Amino acid sequence: MKEIEIIRNLVNHGTPSHILPSSSLVQCHEYRPHIIFANPIKIPAHIQYAQSVGVNLYTLDHINEVEKLKQYHPASQFLLRLAVNDQHSLCRLNGKFGHSLDPVKLTHFFTQYQVLRKQKPIPQITGVAFHVGSGCQDVNSYQQALDNSIETIKIAQQFGHQMSIIDIGGGFVSDQNLLPRIGTL
């Protein structure tokens, strides 16, 4: 199946898609509202390009990235990427990417975000994201990451943020037994 057909199928089922804004898929206008700019480090030129083509949703790991979006794409939205347990994955990502799950550090992030919110316009936090790592075949890793996401959302709610998205990342294997079990979580 071609890349564009996979994206079309995901969009038709209401699923956003992670791609880099420089991807040829951005040229397909109907998919732009469904694109998540998930590159961990966003340089201003890429943010400006994403904005110019109608990509408005980002994943962020750090408050500094929120400040960058505030400067270059203030009308955007973002998901806070969480560093979840990826010990059962073939390709582990969370040593490099994702915000700490430590409640003190999460509270600190939301406190800093509250300060930034007073300086309008500001990107809006709309959810959380995680990636258990590529090739993970342990359904418990997904359950733990979902539990971590719910705890993060509860902390965000204490600051008045209503989140509506939990992005479960990618890296899925074609194990026919695992995917249905993940879908029941």
Secondary structure as GFF3:
##gff-version 3
##sequence-region A 1 185
A	DSSP	alpha_helix	3	12	.	.	.	ID=ss1
A	DSSP	beta_strand	17	18	.	.	.	ID=ss2
A	DSSP	three_ten_helix	24	27	.	.	.	ID=ss3
A	DSSP	three_ten_helix	29	34	.	.	.	ID=ss4
A	DSSP	beta_strand	35	37	.	.	.	ID=ss5
A	DSSP	alpha_helix	44	52	.	.	.	ID=ss6
A	DSSP	beta_strand	57	60	.	.	.	ID=ss7
A	DSSP	alpha_helix	63	72	.	.	.	ID=ss8
A	DSSP	beta_strand	77	82	.	.	.	ID=ss9
A	DSSP	alpha_helix	103	117	.	.	.	ID=ss10
A	DSSP	beta_strand	124	130	.	.	.	ID=ss11
A	DSSP	alpha_helix	139	158	.	.	.	ID=ss12
A	DSSP	beta_strand	165	167	.	.	.	ID=ss13
A	DSSP	alpha_helix	178	183	.	.	.	ID=ss14
###
